[in-house]
Amino acid sequence: MTEIFTLAHFSDVHLPPVLGAGWRHWNAKRALGYVNWIRKRRRVHQGEIANKLLADATALRVDHIAITGDLINLGLPAEYEAAHAWLQSIGPPDNVTVVPGNHDIYSSLHGDPGVRRWAEYMGGENDTLAFPFVRRVGPIALVGLNSAEETPPFVASGRLGAHQLVIAGEQLAALGEEGIVRVVLIHHPPLPNLAPPRRALSDAAHFAHLLERSEAELVLYGHNHTSRVDWVRSRTKSIPIVGVASASAGARHGDEPLACYNLFTFFKSETGLRIRQVVRGIDGPDSPVKKISETVLAPAS
């Protein structure tokens, strides 16, 4: 008997900034980020486009939605609250999982809870968070990592750190022994040379070695605003590493494509696992959401 499960992968929504915070939350980085939003980002990232894609996923009755960070822009208290309301409009925590991006952990908050407002969507509760986390949904386990950390202006790099790497390795190995399908969620590109140093994951090489040892069936990320598939060879199989474009891009920015999301269908049976990837998105700001491409990822063994 074949078990079928669908997972929609969204990233880099960049909901419009919500101002009104006290001056204590403003600094040079947020001021520069706001200028960048006014001059460039607001023409690209459009909340109604992201909602259109989400409506498409809902109409397809996906089993779960994963969002790999950058829900907001400047890390202001009102933005976290607005993003939490937006998450609630998508669905309950049982149906939606989030990991933070660099814009979600942007700069000092002087005691504000920040992303802890979204704890119920990140494997936590009562504003309590711990990374990495594991959420079991159907036949798969989502392993959520936090690659975001506060950085100076003009730097959008990330880091996992030794603690997360060790714990994630143990989690993946234990889940593998159970025979459960392991899907890793991370914001930054998780392999070396997928981003320039100022935007890269500083310990990407360590993470690649972790995958080689502990393995997973699929790794999903965002940050680059680009759809892409790479592979890591472990001891027993090739692991697909899949990036996705911004879910809110209603206008082109450089080489970045217009908004899209990944739809994965997992077919698990006695003979093994097969994963089908469908990219769905728009080809213009007024176009309907349509299938852009379809790929069957290599069997996980």
KALINGI-V138144 format. One record per run of one state. SS is the DSSP state (H for helix, E for strand, - for the rest). FROM is the first residue (numbers start at 1). TO is the last residue. If there is no record, write none. Layout:
ss/from/to
SS/FROM/TO
SS/FROM/TO
//
This chain:
ss/from/to
-/1/2
E/3/10
-/11/22
H/23/25
-/26/27
H/28/44
E/45/45
-/46/46
H/47/59
-/60/63
E/64/67
-/68/76
H/77/90
-/91/95
E/96/98
-/99/113
H/114/121
-/122/124
E/125/125
-/126/127
E/128/128
-/129/132
E/133/137
-/138/139
E/140/144
-/145/157
E/158/158
-/159/160
H/161/178
-/179/180
E/181/185
-/186/196
H/197/199
-/200/200
E/201/201
-/202/203
H/204/214
-/215/217
E/218/221
-/222/227
E/228/233
-/234/237
E/238/243
-/244/248
E/249/249
-/250/252
E/253/253
-/254/255
E/256/256
-/257/259
E/260/269
-/270/271
E/272/281
-/282/289
E/290/297
-/298/301
//
